Amino acid sequence: QVPLVESGGGLVQFGGSLRLSCAASGFTFANYAMSWYRQAPGKAREWVASITNDGGNTNYEYSVKGRFTISRDNAKNTVFLQMNNLKPEDTAIYYCNTALITARRAWGQGTQVTVSS
């Protein structure tokens, strides 16, 4: 059973929006802070946003602050990333995982986001 399955990516134009989802399984999702990460071609994977286990606090990488919103539904073991005002530099494969490195699960296949200029 794949612990993390991302979906919702696609091709959008500059300024467009997408909503990513990540379905988690195999662990007690509600106990863990979760994060979204992304990896652009030729670059290292980078952190994008985090949310506490109860959804009460969120944090964002500077370049996405004000454009992206992370949220979660613990009843559905799912974390979301609403992405608005997308820019070409947001083009990457997006992944979710636990926020705490020591609790990290196996990486899923991610979901590709491509923003055309």
C-alpha positions in Angstrom: 0.0 0.0 0.0 1.5 3.3 -1.1 1.4 5.6 1.9 1.1 8.9 0.0 -0.7 9.4 -3.3 -0.7 12.9 -4.8 -3.1 14.1 -7.5 -4.6 17.2 -9.1 -1.7 18.5 -11.1 -1.9 19.6 -14.7 -1.0 22.2 -17.3 -2.3 25.7 -16.6 -1.6 29.2 -17.9 0.2 32.0 -16.0 -2.2 33.2 -13.4 -4.2 30.1 -13.2 -5.2 27.9 -10.3 -4.9 24.3 -9.3 -5.9 22.3 -6.2 -3.6 19.4 -5.3 -4.6 16.5 -3.0 -2.6 14.0 -1.1 -4.3 10.9 0.2 -2.4 9.2 3.1 -2.7 5.7 4.4 -0.9 3.3 6.6 -0.3 5.7 9.5 -2.3 7.7 11.9 -2.6 10.8 9.7 -4.2 13.0 12.4 -1.1 12.7 14.6 1.3 14.3 12.1 2.1 17.7 10.8 2.2 17.5 7.0 4.1 19.4 4.3 4.1 19.9 0.6 7.4 19.8 -1.3 8.3 20.4 -4.9 11.1 19.5 -7.3 11.7 21.5 -10.4 13.8 20.0 -13.3 17.5 19.9 -12.4 16.9 21.2 -8.9 16.7 19.7 -5.4 13.4 19.0 -3.8 12.3 22.0 -1.7 9.8 22.6 1.0 6.7 24.6 0.0 4.2 24.6 2.9 3.4 22.9 6.2 0.3 22.4 8.4 0.1 21.2 12.0 -1.7 18.0 12.8 -4.9 19.8 13.9 -4.8 22.3 11.0 -4.4 25.2 13.4 -1.1 26.6 12.1 0.4 26.9 8.7 3.7 28.0 7.2 4.8 28.9 3.7 7.9 29.3 1.7 8.4 33.0 0.9 7.7 32.8 -2.8 4.3 31.1 -2.4 3.0 33.0 0.6 -0.3 34.7 -0.3 -0.8 32.5 -3.4 -0.9 29.0 -1.9 -3.0 27.6 0.9 -2.4 24.3 2.6 -5.3 22.6 4.4 -6.3 19.2 5.6 -9.2 16.9 6.3 -8.3 14.4 9.0 -11.5 12.5 8.6 -10.4 11.7 5.0 -6.7 11.4 5.7 -6.1 14.0 3.0 -4.0 17.2 2.8 -4.6 19.8 0.1 -2.7 22.6 -1.6 -4.7 25.3 -3.2 -2.5 27.2 -5.7 -3.6 30.5 -7.1 -1.9 33.0 -9.4 0.5 30.4 -10.6 3.8 31.4 -12.2 6.1 29.5 -14.6 8.6 29.2 -11.7 6.0 27.1 -9.9 6.5 24.4 -12.5 7.6 21.2 -10.7 6.6 17.8 -9.4 4.7 18.3 -6.1 4.9 15.8 -3.3 3.5 15.6 0.2 5.0 14.0 3.2 5.2 14.4 7.0 6.7 17.6 8.1 9.0 15.9 10.6 12.0 14.3 8.9 12.2 11.5 11.4 8.6 10.5 10.6 9.0 10.7 6.9 7.1 8.1 4.8 8.1 6.7 1.4 7.8 9.3 -1.2 4.9 9.0 -3.6 5.1 9.5 -7.3 4.1 13.2 -7.0 1.9 15.2 -9.3 3.2 17.3 -12.2 2.3 21.0 -12.3 3.3 22.9 -15.4 2.6 26.6 -15.8 2.9 28.1 -19.2 3.9 31.7 -19.7 
